[in-house]
Amino acid sequence: MCAVCGYQQSSDPCAICGGDGVRLGKRAPLKTGRNNAVLDILQGILDVRRALFVMLFEREFVGRLRKPVAINALGCGVLILLGWLWLAPAFHSAFAGNAEPDASIRAHLWLMTAWLMAGPALLDLLGGWAQDPIRRATEQHMLGATVTTPPQSGMRLLDRLQMLLLIGIATVMGMALVLIPWVGIPATLLLGSAIAGIVWLQPPQAVRGARLRERLEVIRHNPWRTLGTGMALHITAIVPFANVLGLLPIATIASTSAYLHFDKATARATTPSERKPEPSA
């Protein structure tokens, strides 16, 4: 597997990317690998900032935003209605019999936790399928080329349902964690950022044919850039217009960029040609 583009490498240099590329904005060469935790978190945050600007101003994205933006707006609208009409009343009723003055605050903390933990996965389930043109544009922008027919069209529905199951468990844990005095809110924000990074880093690996377990292993190998990406995307989710109109496209660009910067040594060790054949019956 190519250390730069992550696709199956059939020649040296890679026939797809030539073994090099540029970072978002084309102002510096693409560098793969891990740095210290602080620098990787910062680079993950900056990837999201760069993603917004290249989406608006780079020619590779011109004409490709209409459908992704429309689907993003529809998905965000569904989640907002879900929170307003169902989750908010349910959480307030859960604390209705609580005589403590902060009962309403606790209900709002649960609502925040539900978005932090489950929001990215639900939005990806609703609209992630429409973001492939944005991923292709990002690879064209950074690598100068992209694959016409990738090994896999994207994340399977089963993969997304498995992620939702894992995130459902994390959401329940987060709802307990957020109510712990002093440390609960910061810890929940960090956990939510990590989960967001994990969710958004799935699609760019899925198109390369990596299985769920392999994708999670690559993310575990690059934790800090994943965390920085998830953290910045959660900040984007509260910015007016950027959230309803561009959260999914921005997340697609930023996560594709983050993956291209990743140390892919774990992925290279588990390419399909290197896997042991399964025993026949």
C-alpha positions as CSV (number, residue, x, y, z in Angstrom):
1,M,0.0,0.0,0.0
2,C,1.4,3.4,-1.0
3,A,2.6,5.4,2.0
4,V,1.2,8.6,0.5
5,C,-2.1,7.9,-1.2
6,G,-3.0,4.7,0.7
7,Y,-4.1,2.8,-2.5
8,Q,-2.6,-0.5,-3.6
9,Q,0.8,0.2,-5.0
10,S,1.5,-1.6,-8.3
11,S,4.7,0.2,-9.2
12,D,7.5,2.3,-7.6
13,P,6.9,5.2,-7.6
14,C,3.2,4.8,-7.1
15,A,1.3,5.0,-10.4
16,I,-1.5,7.0,-8.8
17,C,0.2,9.8,-6.8
18,G,3.9,9.4,-7.9
19,G,4.9,9.1,-4.2
20,D,4.2,12.7,-3.3
21,G,1.6,15.4,-3.0
22,V,0.7,18.7,-1.4
23,R,-1.2,19.7,1.7
24,L,-4.5,21.5,1.5
25,G,-4.0,24.9,-0.1
26,K,-1.0,23.7,-2.0
27,R,1.4,25.8,0.0
28,A,3.6,23.0,1.3
29,P,4.5,19.4,0.3
30,L,2.5,16.6,1.8
31,K,4.4,15.0,4.7
32,T,3.2,11.7,6.1
33,G,3.9,10.3,9.6
34,R,3.4,11.1,13.2
35,N,4.7,14.1,15.2
36,N,4.4,14.8,18.9
37,A,0.9,15.0,20.4
38,V,0.6,18.8,20.5
39,L,1.7,19.3,16.9
40,D,-0.5,16.5,15.6
41,I,-3.6,17.9,17.4
42,L,-2.8,21.4,16.0
43,Q,-2.4,20.0,12.5
44,G,-5.7,18.2,12.8
45,I,-7.4,21.5,13.8
46,L,-5.7,23.4,10.9
47,D,-6.8,20.7,8.4
48,V,-10.4,21.7,9.2
49,R,-9.7,25.4,8.8
50,R,-7.9,24.7,5.5
51,A,-10.8,22.5,4.4
52,L,-13.3,25.4,4.6
53,F,-11.1,27.7,2.5
54,V,-10.3,25.1,-0.2
55,M,-13.9,24.1,-0.5
56,L,-14.9,27.7,-1.2
57,F,-11.9,28.9,-3.4
58,E,-10.1,26.0,-5.1
59,R,-11.1,25.0,-8.6
60,E,-11.3,21.2,-7.9
61,F,-14.4,21.8,-5.9
62,V,-16.2,24.1,-8.3
63,G,-19.5,22.5,-9.5
64,R,-19.3,19.6,-7.0
65,L,-20.9,21.1,-4.0
66,R,-24.5,21.4,-4.9
67,K,-25.6,17.8,-4.0
68,P,-23.3,17.4,-1.0
69,V,-24.5,20.7,0.5
70,A,-28.1,19.9,-0.1
71,I,-27.9,16.5,1.5
72,N,-25.9,18.0,4.4
73,A,-28.7,20.6,5.0
74,L,-31.3,17.9,4.9
75,G,-29.4,15.7,7.3
76,C,-28.8,18.6,9.8
77,G,-32.5,19.5,9.6
78,V,-33.5,16.0,10.5
79,L,-31.1,15.9,13.4
80,I,-32.2,19.3,14.7
81,L,-35.9,18.2,14.5
82,L,-35.0,15.0,16.3
83,G,-33.3,16.8,19.1
84,W,-36.0,19.5,19.4
85,L,-39.1,17.3,19.2
86,W,-37.9,14.1,20.9
87,L,-34.7,14.2,22.7
88,A,-35.1,17.5,24.5
89,P,-38.6,16.7,25.9
90,A,-37.4,13.2,26.9
91,F,-34.4,14.5,28.7
92,H,-36.3,17.2,30.5
93,S,-39.0,14.7,31.6
94,A,-36.2,12.4,33.0
95,F,-35.3,15.2,35.4
96,A,-38.8,16.5,35.9
97,G,-39.2,15.0,39.4
98,N,-35.8,16.3,40.5
99,A,-36.2,19.1,43.0
100,E,-32.6,20.4,42.5
101,P,-32.3,23.8,40.7
102,D,-29.8,22.4,38.1
103,A,-32.2,19.8,36.8
104,S,-32.7,21.7,33.6
105,I,-29.0,22.2,33.2
106,R,-28.5,18.4,33.5
107,A,-31.1,17.8,30.7
108,H,-29.2,20.2,28.4
109,L,-25.9,18.5,29.3
110,W,-27.4,15.2,28.2
111,L,-28.6,16.8,24.9
112,M,-25.1,18.2,24.3
113,T,-23.6,14.7,25.0
114,A,-26.0,13.0,22.6
115,W,-24.8,15.4,19.8
116,L,-21.1,15.0,20.7
117,M,-21.3,11.2,20.7
118,A,-23.9,10.3,18.2
119,G,-24.3,13.4,16.0
120,P,-21.4,12.7,13.6
121,A,-22.3,9.0,13.0
122,L,-26.0,9.9,12.4
123,L,-25.2,12.7,10.0
124,D,-22.8,10.4,8.2
125,L,-25.5,7.7,8.0
126,L,-27.9,10.3,6.5
127,G,-25.6,12.0,4.1
128,G,-22.2,10.4,4.0
129,W,-23.2,8.5,0.8
130,A,-23.4,11.8,-1.1
131,Q,-19.9,13.1,-0.3
132,D,-17.8,11.0,-2.6
133,P,-17.4,13.8,-5.2
134,I,-15.8,15.9,-2.4
135,R,-13.4,13.1,-1.5
136,R,-12.4,12.7,-5.1
137,A,-11.9,16.5,-5.4
138,T,-9.7,16.5,-2.3
139,E,-7.5,13.7,-3.6
140,Q,-7.2,15.5,-7.0
141,H,-6.3,18.7,-5.1
142,M,-3.7,17.1,-2.9
143,L,-2.3,14.3,-5.1
144,G,-2.9,15.6,-8.6
145,A,-4.9,12.4,-9.3
146,T,-7.5,10.1,-7.9
147,V,-8.8,6.6,-8.6
148,T,-11.6,6.3,-11.1
149,T,-12.9,3.1,-9.7
150,P,-11.7,2.6,-6.1
151,P,-11.4,-0.9,-4.5
152,Q,-14.7,-0.2,-2.7
153,S,-17.4,2.4,-3.3
154,G,-17.5,3.5,0.3
155,M,-18.6,2.4,3.7
156,R,-21.1,-0.5,3.7
157,L,-24.4,0.0,5.6
158,L,-23.3,-2.8,7.9
159,D,-20.2,-0.9,8.8
160,R,-22.2,2.2,9.6
161,L,-24.6,0.2,11.8
162,Q,-21.7,-1.4,13.6
163,M,-20.3,2.1,14.3
164,L,-23.7,3.3,15.5
165,L,-23.8,0.3,18.0
166,L,-20.4,1.2,19.4
167,I,-21.3,4.9,19.5
168,G,-24.6,4.1,21.3
169,I,-22.6,2.4,24.1
170,A,-20.3,5.5,24.2
171,T,-23.3,7.8,24.4
172,V,-24.6,6.0,27.4
173,M,-21.2,6.2,29.1
174,G,-20.9,9.9,28.2
175,M,-24.3,10.7,29.7
176,A,-23.1,9.3,33.0
177,L,-19.7,11.0,32.6
178,V,-20.9,14.5,31.9
179,L,-22.8,14.7,35.2
180,I,-19.6,14.3,37.3
181,P,-18.8,17.7,38.9
182,W,-15.8,19.6,37.5
183,V,-14.2,16.9,35.3
184,G,-17.4,15.6,33.6
185,I,-17.8,18.3,30.9
186,P,-14.1,18.6,29.8
187,A,-13.8,14.8,29.7
188,T,-17.0,14.5,27.7
189,L,-15.8,17.1,25.2
190,L,-12.6,15.2,24.7
191,L,-14.3,11.8,24.3
192,G,-16.8,13.3,21.9
193,S,-14.0,14.8,19.8
194,A,-12.2,11.5,19.7
195,I,-15.4,9.7,18.6
196,A,-16.0,12.4,15.9
197,G,-12.5,11.9,14.6
198,I,-13.0,8.1,14.5
199,V,-16.3,8.5,12.6
200,W,-15.1,10.9,10.0
201,L,-11.8,9.0,9.4
202,Q,-13.8,5.9,8.3
203,P,-14.8,6.8,4.7
204,P,-11.4,7.7,3.2
205,Q,-10.1,4.3,4.4
206,A,-13.2,2.4,3.4
207,V,-12.9,3.3,-0.3
208,R,-9.4,1.8,-0.2
209,G,-10.9,-1.6,0.8
210,A,-9.8,-1.6,4.4
211,R,-12.0,-3.5,6.8
212,L,-13.5,-1.9,9.9
213,R,-10.9,-3.6,12.2
214,E,-8.1,-2.4,10.0
215,R,-9.4,1.1,9.8
216,L,-9.7,1.4,13.6
217,E,-6.1,0.1,14.0
218,V,-4.8,2.8,11.6
219,I,-6.7,5.4,13.7
220,R,-5.3,4.0,16.9
221,H,-1.9,4.3,15.4
222,N,-2.5,8.0,14.7
223,P,-4.6,9.2,17.7
224,W,-3.6,12.8,18.1
225,R,-4.3,14.0,14.5
226,T,-7.6,12.1,14.7
227,L,-8.4,13.9,18.0
228,G,-7.5,17.4,16.5
229,T,-9.7,16.7,13.5
230,G,-12.7,15.7,15.6
231,M,-12.2,18.6,17.9
232,A,-12.2,21.2,15.1
233,L,-15.2,19.6,13.4
234,H,-17.2,19.8,16.6
235,I,-16.4,23.5,16.7
236,T,-17.5,23.8,13.1
237,A,-20.8,22.2,14.1
238,I,-21.7,25.2,16.2
239,V,-20.7,27.9,13.7
240,P,-23.8,29.3,11.9
241,F,-24.1,28.4,8.2
242,A,-20.9,26.4,8.2
243,N,-22.8,23.6,10.1
244,V,-26.1,23.4,8.2
245,L,-24.5,24.1,4.8
246,G,-21.0,22.6,4.9
247,L,-20.4,20.3,7.9
248,L,-20.3,17.0,5.8
249,P,-18.2,18.5,2.9
250,I,-15.8,20.1,5.4
251,A,-15.5,16.9,7.3
252,T,-14.9,14.9,4.1
253,I,-12.1,17.2,3.0
254,A,-10.5,17.4,6.5
255,S,-10.6,13.7,7.1
256,T,-9.3,12.8,3.7
257,S,-6.4,15.2,4.3
258,A,-5.8,13.8,7.7
259,Y,-5.7,10.2,6.3
260,L,-3.2,11.2,3.6
261,H,-0.9,12.6,6.3
262,F,-1.3,9.5,8.5
263,D,1.5,7.0,9.2
264,K,0.0,4.1,7.2
265,A,2.5,1.5,8.3
266,T,-0.2,-0.6,10.0
267,A,-2.4,-0.4,6.8
268,R,0.6,-1.4,4.6
269,A,1.1,-4.5,6.7
270,T,-2.4,-5.7,6.1
271,T,-3.1,-5.2,2.4
272,P,-5.4,-7.7,0.7
273,S,-2.5,-9.5,-1.1
274,E,-0.7,-10.0,2.2
275,R,-3.6,-11.5,4.2
276,K,-3.6,-15.1,4.9
277,P,-6.2,-17.0,2.8
278,E,-9.1,-18.3,4.9
279,P,-9.2,-22.1,5.2
280,S,-11.7,-23.7,2.9
281,A,-14.4,-26.0,4.2
